[in-house]
Amino acid sequence: MAAERQCKWAPPAPRAAANALAEEILRPSRRNAVRLVRLRIHVIVRDRASNGGPSASNRRRGLIAFAAIAALLLIMGFACRAGTVGRRLLHRMLPVHAQAAQRPMRPAAYNRSDRYGDGTPDFVRLTDPADQAAFRRWFTLIAEYQAERSPTQMPAEITDCASLLRYSYREALKRHDEIWFQTSGIEVAAPPGEIRAWSYPHSPLGTALFRVTPGAFSAEDLVDGAFAQFADAKTLVERNAHFVGRDVRVAQPGDLLFYRQFGQSSPWHSMIVTRSGAAAEVVYDTGPDHGRPGEIRRVLLSELLDHPQPQWRPTPGNPNFLGVYRWNILRGTS
């Protein structure tokens, strides 16, 4: 590609429940300590029978060792159990919608229909306007951030325009907690809200996010390879997005521009609309060029409309411009 450059909190446990919890924590540790002491006594009794009996100093050292081991077991058992209980209590304090999105969908919790017959199951469509807005903001924010990174900081999987789409799409659908920020290396001054319906990979699709075969969705698609982790630009536009129009003024942040450059070895190309309005912008990866790695560029849409190479202008009169497309999970939004 050669174009230019909320929270619901659980009430505190009553005192009786807290006492019962403490007893639950300590009971297994006490049992473990008693078992270890009995085992140690058994070993020393055998040693005494074979060595003619221990001296008084040896007995004192043995008793001290027993006490130290028992105390250590109690401490370790308490810490282990307390950690488990702490995680449970922390989970209870998470926002209700965050807990729901982190859990895998149960079979009874999702609808296997495909209202548009586009191959995308309705259980992954984001029907809540707040979820749609959250996805668009995360998707564009993640794509924009890649344009600010140096080549050495770029995720290794991003090598062309399609991989930028896949990466930004998948990361936008994840739960954006502290671990995510540490792993992705992305810095956000004011993080958008979270998607409430579900989060990757907690859906029946698992890690296979992208539709790769034609046809409407059916239950068999969950196990017959109809979805995959990888999809090239052609598959993304044909199986995972739908046509909105050829006038770029209808594009919203998070929408996609697709091109087909005839005569190239890789004719399918894509761009991400990150901003709309008078200062509309797009982000795209140029892709490798004669063995050299590409780069991610962020340009004004107005500059793209005046591109010196007409085949890259997103205008209705350009036969290479396929139009504005929107992800199928957003289908039905205006």
C-alpha positions in Angstrom: 0.0 0.0 0.0 1.6 3.3 -1.0 -0.8 6.1 0.2 0.5 9.2 2.0 1.4 10.0 4.9 -20.0 2.5 37.3 -19.9 0.6 39.9 -22.2 -1.6 42.1 -20.6 -2.7 45.3 -21.5 -5.7 47.3 -22.6 -4.9 51.0 -20.0 -5.8 53.7 -20.4 -9.2 55.2 -22.1 -9.3 58.7 -20.0 -10.1 61.7 -21.3 -13.7 62.0 -20.4 -14.3 58.3 -16.9 -12.8 58.9 -16.3 -15.1 61.9 -17.4 -18.1 59.9 -15.0 -17.1 57.1 -12.1 -16.8 59.5 -12.9 -20.3 60.9 -13.0 -21.6 57.3 -9.6 -20.1 56.7 -7.9 -21.5 59.8 -9.3 -25.0 59.9 -7.4 -26.6 57.0 -4.1 -25.0 58.2 -4.6 -26.5 61.7 -5.2 -29.9 60.3 -2.0 -29.6 58.2 0.1 -28.6 61.1 -1.2 -31.5 63.3 -0.4 -34.0 60.5 3.1 -32.6 60.1 3.8 -32.8 63.9 2.6 -36.4 64.0 4.8 -37.3 61.1 7.8 -35.6 62.7 7.2 -37.4 66.1 7.0 -40.8 64.2 10.3 -40.1 62.6 12.0 -39.2 65.9 10.6 -42.2 67.6 12.1 -44.4 64.9 15.4 -42.5 65.3 15.3 -43.0 69.1 14.8 -46.7 68.7 17.7 -47.0 66.3 20.1 -44.7 68.1 19.4 -45.5 71.8 17.3 -42.4 72.4 18.0 -38.7 72.1 19.8 -36.4 74.5 17.9 -33.7 76.4 19.4 -31.0 74.2 18.3 -32.9 71.1 14.8 -33.2 72.5 14.7 -29.4 73.0 15.9 -28.7 69.5 13.3 -31.1 68.2 10.5 -29.4 70.1 11.6 -26.0 68.9 11.7 -27.3 65.3 8.2 -28.7 65.7 6.9 -25.4 67.0 8.6 -23.5 64.1 7.2 -25.8 61.5 3.7 -25.7 62.9 3.8 -21.9 63.1 5.1 -21.7 59.5 2.3 -24.0 58.3 -0.3 -21.9 60.0 1.0 -18.7 58.5 1.3 -20.2 55.0 -2.1 -21.8 55.2 -3.7 -18.5 56.4 -1.9 -16.5 53.7 -3.0 -18.9 51.0 -6.6 -19.1 52.1 -6.8 -15.3 52.7 -5.5 -14.7 49.2 -8.3 -16.8 47.8 -10.9 -15.2 49.9 -9.4 -11.8 49.0 -9.8 -12.4 45.3 -13.4 -13.5 45.9 -14.2 -10.4 47.8 -12.5 -8.2 45.2 -14.5 -9.9 42.5 -17.7 -9.1 44.4 -16.6 -5.5 44.5 -16.2 -5.3 40.7 -18.9 -3.5 38.7 -21.7 -6.0 37.9 -21.4 -5.4 34.1 -17.6 -6.0 34.3 -18.1 -9.3 36.1 -20.7 -10.4 33.5 -18.4 -9.5 30.5 -15.5 -11.5 32.0 -17.5 -14.7 32.3 -17.9 -17.0 29.2 -21.4 -16.9 27.8 -23.6 -19.9 28.7 -25.4 -21.6 25.9 -28.8 -20.3 27.2 -27.4 -16.8 27.3 -26.8 -16.2 23.6 -29.0 -16.1 20.5 -27.9 -18.2 17.6 -29.8 -16.1 15.1 -28.3 -14.0 12.4 -30.8 -11.3 11.7 -28.9 -9.8 8.7 -27.8 -13.1 7.2 -24.2 -11.8 7.0 -22.6 -14.6 8.8 -22.2 -12.7 12.1 -24.2 -14.3 15.0 -26.4 -11.9 16.9 -24.8 -12.8 20.2 -21.7 -10.8 19.3 -23.5 -7.8 17.9 -23.3 -4.7 20.1 -26.9 -3.5 20.3 -26.5 -1.1 23.3 -25.6 2.4 22.0 -23.2 2.7 25.0 -21.4 -0.5 23.9 -21.2 0.7 20.3 -19.7 4.0 21.4 -17.2 2.2 23.7 -16.1 -0.1 20.9 -15.7 2.8 18.4 -13.6 4.8 20.8 -11.3 1.9 21.9 -10.9 0.8 18.3 -9.9 4.2 17.0 -7.8 5.0 20.1 -5.8 1.8 19.7 -5.2 2.4 16.0 -4.2 6.0 16.5 -1.7 5.0 19.2 0.1 2.7 16.8 0.8 5.7 14.6 2.6 7.3 17.5 4.9 4.3 18.2 8.4 3.8 16.9 9.0 0.8 14.7 10.7 -1.0 17.6 7.7 -0.5 19.9 5.2 -1.7 17.3 3.4 -5.1 18.0 5.2 -7.7 15.9 1.9 -8.9 14.4 1.2 -5.5 12.7 2.8 -5.8 9.2 0.1 -4.4 6.8 -3.3 -2.8 6.7 -5.3 -5.9 7.5 -3.2 -6.8 10.5 -3.7 -3.3 11.9 -7.4 -3.9 11.6 -7.3 -7.3 13.3 -5.1 -6.0 16.1 -7.2 -2.9 16.9 -10.5 -4.9 16.6 -9.4 -7.7 18.9 -7.8 -5.3 21.5 -10.9 -3.1 21.5 -13.0 -6.0 22.5 -10.9 -7.0 25.5 -11.3 -6.0 29.1 -9.1 -3.0 29.6 -7.7 -3.6 33.1 -4.3 -2.9 34.6 -2.9 -6.1 33.1 -4.1 -5.1 29.6 -2.4 -1.7 29.9 0.8 -3.3 31.1 0.8 -5.9 28.3 -0.2 -3.6 25.4 2.0 -0.8 26.5 -0.8 1.6 25.5 -1.2 4.8 27.6 -4.6 6.5 27.8 -5.1 9.7 29.7 -8.9 9.2 30.0 -9.9 5.6 29.1 -13.3 5.2 27.5 -16.0 3.2 29.1 -16.0 -0.6 28.8 -18.2 -2.8 26.6 -20.8 -4.4 28.8 -22.2 -7.1 26.5 -19.1 -9.3 26.4 -15.4 -9.2 26.2 -12.8 -11.1 24.1 -12.4 -14.1 24.3 -15.5 -14.7 26.5 -18.0 -15.6 23.8 -18.9 -18.8 22.0 -16.4 -17.7 19.3 -13.5 -17.9 21.7 -10.4 -16.5 20.0 -11.7 -17.1 16.5 -13.2 -13.6 16.0 -13.3 -13.3 12.2 -15.8 -14.9 9.8 -13.8 -16.6 6.9 -16.5 -18.6 5.0 -19.6 -17.4 3.1 -23.2 -17.8 4.2 -25.4 -17.0 7.1 -24.5 -18.1 10.6 -25.6 -21.5 11.9 -24.8 -23.3 15.1 -22.4 -25.7 13.2 -20.2 -22.7 12.4 -18.9 -22.7 15.9 -17.1 -26.0 15.3 -16.6 -26.3 11.5 -13.9 -23.6 10.9 -16.2 -20.8 9.8 -14.4 -18.4 12.2 -10.7 -17.9 12.6 -8.1 -15.7 14.3 -6.8 -14.6 10.9 -8.5 -12.9 8.0 -6.9 -10.9 5.2 -8.2 -7.6 3.9 -10.5 -9.2 1.3 -12.1 -11.5 3.9 -12.5 -8.7 6.4 -14.5 -6.5 4.0 -16.5 -9.4 2.5 -17.3 -11.5 5.6 -16.9 -9.2 8.6 -18.1 -5.7 7.5 -21.0 -4.3 5.4 -21.2 -1.6 2.9 -22.4 1.9 4.1 -21.8 4.1 1.1 -19.3 5.7 -1.3 -19.6 9.2 0.2 -16.9 9.5 2.9 -19.0 12.1 4.7 -21.2 9.3 6.0 -18.2 7.6 7.7 -18.1 7.6 11.5 -15.1 7.0 13.8 -14.4 3.3 13.7 -15.7 2.8 10.1 -13.4 1.5 7.4 -12.3 2.6 3.9 -11.6 -0.2 1.4 -9.7 -0.1 -1.9 -8.9 -2.5 -4.6 -5.9 -1.6 -6.6 -5.9 -3.7 -9.8 -2.6 -5.0 -11.0 -1.0 -5.2 -7.6 0.1 -8.5 -6.0 -1.9 -7.5 -2.9 -4.8 -5.5 -4.3 -7.0 -5.2 -1.2 -6.2 -2.2 1.1 -8.0 -0.7 4.1 -7.9 2.4 6.2 -9.5 3.2 9.6 -11.5 6.4 10.0 -10.5 7.7 13.4 -12.2 11.1 13.4 -15.1 12.6 11.5 -16.2 16.1 10.7 -14.1 19.0 9.5 -10.9 17.5 10.9 -11.7 14.0 9.8 -8.6 11.7 9.9 -7.7 8.2 8.8 -5.0 5.8 10.1 -3.5 3.0 7.9 -0.5 0.8 7.4 1.3 1.2 4.1 2.3 -2.4 4.1 5.7 -3.8 2.9 7.2 -2.2 -0.2 9.8 -4.2 -2.2 11.0 -6.1 0.9 11.0 -3.0 3.1 8.6 -2.9 6.1 5.7 -0.5 5.8 4.7 2.3 8.2 1.6 3.4 9.9 0.4 6.9 8.9 -2.2 9.2 10.3 -3.5 11.8 7.8 -6.3 14.2 7.4 -9.1 13.0 5.1 -8.9 16.3 3.2 -5.3 15.4 2.3 -6.4 12.0 1.1 -9.1 13.5 -1.1 -6.4 15.6 -2.8 -3.9 12.7 -3.1 -1.6 13.1 -6.1 -2.4 9.6 -7.1 -6.1 9.5 -8.1 -6.5 5.8 -7.3 -6.1 6.6 -3.6 -8.8 9.3 -3.5 -11.9 8.1 -1.6 -14.4 9.6 -4.0 -17.4 8.0 -5.8 -15.7 8.6 -9.1 -12.7 6.5 -8.2 -13.3 2.8 -9.4 -10.5 1.7 -7.0 -12.4 3.0 -4.0 -14.8 0.4 -2.8 -16.5 2.6 -0.3 -17.2 3.1 3.4 -17.7 -0.1 5.4 -18.8 -0.8 9.0 -18.1 -3.8 11.2 -20.9 -6.3 11.3 -21.0 -6.2 15.1 -22.2 -2.6 14.7 -24.8 -3.4 12.1 -28.0 -1.5 12.6 -26.4 1.6 13.9 -27.1 4.9 12.1 
